[in-house]
């Protein structure tokens, strides 16, 4: 059985650990490859002093662990806000994160479609134009920094499915931008994750893994929910995907146990953490 590389997100530790401490903690749990959430107080580029910017990647390399991706949640940013000032500010924040990723050798940065009002959202076309404009503006900056932008499917946004992602990237015309396919998000959006993976296979740069219950969208530990991971593993092998899958389990209730149990369950289908 071909091994599927597995890493883990620092999401569950954003309020309890600094990003550096969280990555080291994940390594202690057996995950040598991490996705780091960019979110204060966990990690924010303008709060790092020169010594931290210089020393953190060196100390991680000395430990033999790597940051494979950055994730910038949309709590305080919005690429498709009705306010032009907010869209401009969000682009500036992304540029700072791209610069940090390039400086630290982090190869991937997730790009999330912005929030929309749940009851009275703007029309689809303006939101698409704003996002396409953002992709066209950020892609050259990321490419120059050696960072790959990965657009993610998020069910609470106006681009919930793999079809939406492909449409936006085709319209943007930026071949350097890829896709992070979130398996749990696909299920929450009513999409077959295996069909989604096949649809985006030529753009696929990263995969997110988490489980969810039958009623609510959450990112719970794997094994107790409704997501079927065996065909996902088969599909990844079938399409020749050789990149990382990242556990994005988000819980304050025993996050260590949730990650270790998720890794144990996934191992039966060939996922394996480098430090496990």
C-alpha positions in Angstrom: 0.0 0.0 0.0 1.4 3.4 -1.0 2.0 5.6 1.9 0.0 8.9 2.1 1.9 11.6 3.9 0.1 13.1 6.9 0.6 16.3 8.8 -1.5 18.3 11.3 -2.8 21.8 11.7 -2.1 24.0 14.7 -5.8 25.1 14.8 -6.7 23.6 18.1 -3.8 25.3 19.8 -4.2 28.9 18.6 -5.2 30.2 22.1 -3.0 28.0 24.2 0.4 27.9 22.3 2.5 30.1 20.1 2.8 28.8 16.6 6.4 27.7 17.3 5.4 25.9 20.5 2.5 24.3 18.8 4.6 22.9 15.9 7.1 21.6 18.5 4.1 20.1 20.4 2.8 18.4 17.2 6.3 16.9 16.7 6.1 15.4 20.2 2.8 13.8 19.2 4.4 12.3 16.1 3.6 14.9 13.4 6.8 16.4 11.8 4.8 18.3 9.2 2.5 21.1 10.2 0.0 23.6 8.8 0.3 26.8 10.9 -2.7 29.0 11.5 -1.9 32.7 11.0 -4.0 34.3 13.8 -3.0 36.4 16.8 -1.9 35.7 19.4 -0.8 32.4 17.8 1.2 34.0 15.0 1.0 37.4 13.4 3.8 38.7 11.1 3.9 42.3 12.5 4.2 41.0 16.0 7.4 39.1 15.3 10.7 40.8 16.0 13.8 40.4 13.8 15.3 37.7 16.1 12.1 35.6 16.0 11.8 35.9 12.2 15.4 34.7 11.9 15.5 32.0 14.6 12.1 30.2 14.4 12.7 28.4 11.0 16.2 27.5 12.1 15.1 26.0 15.4 12.3 24.0 13.6 14.8 22.7 11.1 17.2 21.7 13.9 14.3 19.6 15.3 13.6 18.1 11.8 10.1 19.5 11.6 8.6 21.6 8.8 5.8 24.1 8.2 4.2 22.9 5.0 1.4 25.5 4.8 0.0 28.6 6.3 -3.8 29.0 6.9 -5.2 32.5 7.3 -8.8 32.2 8.6 -11.4 34.8 7.6 -12.4 36.0 11.1 -11.1 39.5 10.6 -10.6 39.7 6.8 -12.8 39.4 3.8 -11.7 39.3 0.1 -15.3 39.8 -1.0 -16.4 42.5 1.5 -18.8 45.1 0.2 -16.3 47.7 1.6 -13.4 48.4 -0.7 -11.3 49.4 2.3 -11.7 46.0 3.8 -10.8 44.3 0.5 -7.7 46.4 0.3 -6.7 45.8 3.9 -7.2 42.0 3.4 -4.9 42.1 0.4 -2.3 43.9 2.5 -2.5 41.3 5.2 -2.1 38.5 2.6 1.0 40.2 1.2 2.5 40.2 4.7 1.8 36.6 5.2 3.2 35.7 1.7 6.4 37.6 2.6 6.7 35.6 5.9 6.0 32.3 4.1 8.7 33.1 1.5 11.2 34.1 4.2 10.5 30.9 6.2 10.4 28.6 3.2 6.7 27.6 3.7 5.6 26.4 0.3 1.8 26.8 0.5 -0.7 29.5 1.6 -4.4 28.8 1.7 -6.6 31.4 0.1 -10.1 31.5 1.5 -13.1 33.1 -0.3 -14.4 35.7 2.1 -17.5 35.9 4.2 -20.9 36.8 3.1 -24.1 37.8 4.9 -26.0 34.6 5.7 -29.5 36.1 5.1 -28.9 38.8 2.5 -25.6 38.2 0.6 -24.5 40.4 -2.3 -25.1 39.1 -5.9 -22.8 36.3 -7.0 -21.1 38.1 -9.9 -19.6 41.0 -7.9 -18.2 38.7 -5.3 -16.6 36.5 -8.0 -15.1 39.6 -9.6 -13.6 40.8 -6.3 -12.1 37.3 -5.6 -10.8 37.0 -9.2 -9.2 40.4 -8.8 -7.6 39.4 -5.5 -6.2 36.2 -7.1 -4.7 38.2 -10.0 -3.2 40.7 -7.6 -1.7 38.2 -5.1 -0.6 35.5 -7.5 2.5 37.4 -8.9 3.5 38.4 -5.4 3.3 34.8 -4.2 5.1 33.4 -7.2 8.0 35.9 -6.7 8.2 34.7 -3.0 8.2 31.0 -4.0 4.8 30.5 -2.4 1.9 28.6 -3.9 -1.6 30.0 -3.3 -4.2 27.3 -2.7 -7.9 28.2 -3.0 -10.0 26.2 -0.5 -13.6 25.0 -0.7 -15.5 26.5 2.3 -19.3 25.7 2.7 -20.1 29.0 4.4 -18.8 31.1 1.4 -20.0 31.7 -2.1 -17.6 29.1 -3.5 -18.6 25.9 -1.5 -17.8 23.2 -4.0 -14.9 22.0 -6.3 -16.9 23.2 -9.3 -17.0 26.7 -7.9 -13.2 26.7 -7.2 -12.4 25.5 -10.8 -14.7 28.2 -12.3 -13.0 30.9 -10.2 -9.5 29.8 -11.1 -10.4 29.4 -14.8 -11.8 32.9 -14.8 -8.7 34.3 -13.0 -6.4 32.6 -15.6 -3.6 32.2 -13.0 -2.0 28.8 -13.6 0.3 29.2 -10.5 -2.7 29.0 -8.1 -3.8 25.6 -6.9 -6.5 24.1 -4.7 -6.7 22.8 -1.2 -9.5 20.3 -1.2 -11.1 20.0 2.3 -12.8 16.6 2.4 -15.0 17.5 5.4 -16.1 20.8 3.8 -17.0 18.9 0.6 -19.3 16.6 2.5 -20.8 19.6 4.3 -21.5 21.3 0.9 -23.3 18.1 -0.3 -20.5 17.1 -2.6 -18.9 13.7 -3.0 -15.3 14.3 -1.9 -13.9 11.6 -4.3 -15.6 13.3 -7.3 -14.3 16.6 -6.1 -10.7 15.3 -5.9 -11.0 13.9 -9.4 -12.3 17.3 -10.7 -9.4 19.3 -9.2 -6.7 16.7 -9.6 -4.6 18.9 -11.9 -4.7 21.8 -9.5 -4.5 19.8 -6.2 -1.8 21.0 -3.9 -3.1 20.0 -0.5 -5.8 18.0 1.2 -7.6 18.7 4.5 -9.0 15.9 6.6 -11.5 16.0 9.5 -14.8 14.3 10.3 -18.2 15.7 11.0 -21.5 14.6 12.5 -24.8 14.0 10.7 -26.4 17.3 11.8 -23.7 19.9 12.2 -20.6 21.0 10.3 -17.6 20.7 12.7 -14.1 19.5 12.4 -14.2 16.6 14.8 -11.6 13.8 15.2 -11.8 11.1 12.6 -13.6 7.9 13.2 -16.8 9.0 14.9 -18.5 10.9 12.1 -20.1 10.4 8.7 -17.1 11.0 6.4 -15.9 7.8 4.6 -12.2 8.0 4.3 -11.4 4.7 2.7 -12.6 5.7 -0.8 -10.8 9.1 -0.3 -7.5 7.2 0.2 -8.2 5.1 -2.9 -9.0 8.2 -5.0 -5.8 10.0 -3.9 -3.7 7.0 -5.1 -5.7 6.6 -8.3 -5.2 10.3 -9.3 -1.5 10.0 -8.4 -1.5 12.6 -5.7 1.8 12.7 -3.8 1.3 15.7 -1.6 0.3 16.1 2.0 -3.0 15.5 3.8 -3.4 17.8 6.8 -5.5 16.9 9.8 -7.6 19.9 10.5 -9.2 18.7 13.7 -10.5 21.7 15.6 -11.4 21.0 19.3 -10.6 22.3 22.7 -11.6 19.0 24.3 -8.5 16.8 24.3 -6.9 18.0 21.0 -3.9 15.8 21.6 -6.1 12.7 21.9 -8.2 13.7 18.9 -5.1 14.0 16.6 -3.5 10.8 17.8 -6.8 8.9 17.4 -7.4 10.4 14.0 -3.9 9.3 12.9 -4.5 5.8 14.2 -7.8 5.5 12.3 -6.3 6.8 9.1 -3.3 4.5 9.2 -5.5 1.6 8.2 -5.9 3.2 4.8 -2.3 4.2 4.4 -2.0 7.7 5.9 1.2 8.0 7.9 2.8 10.9 9.8 6.5 11.3 9.3 7.2 11.4 13.0 4.8 8.6 14.0 
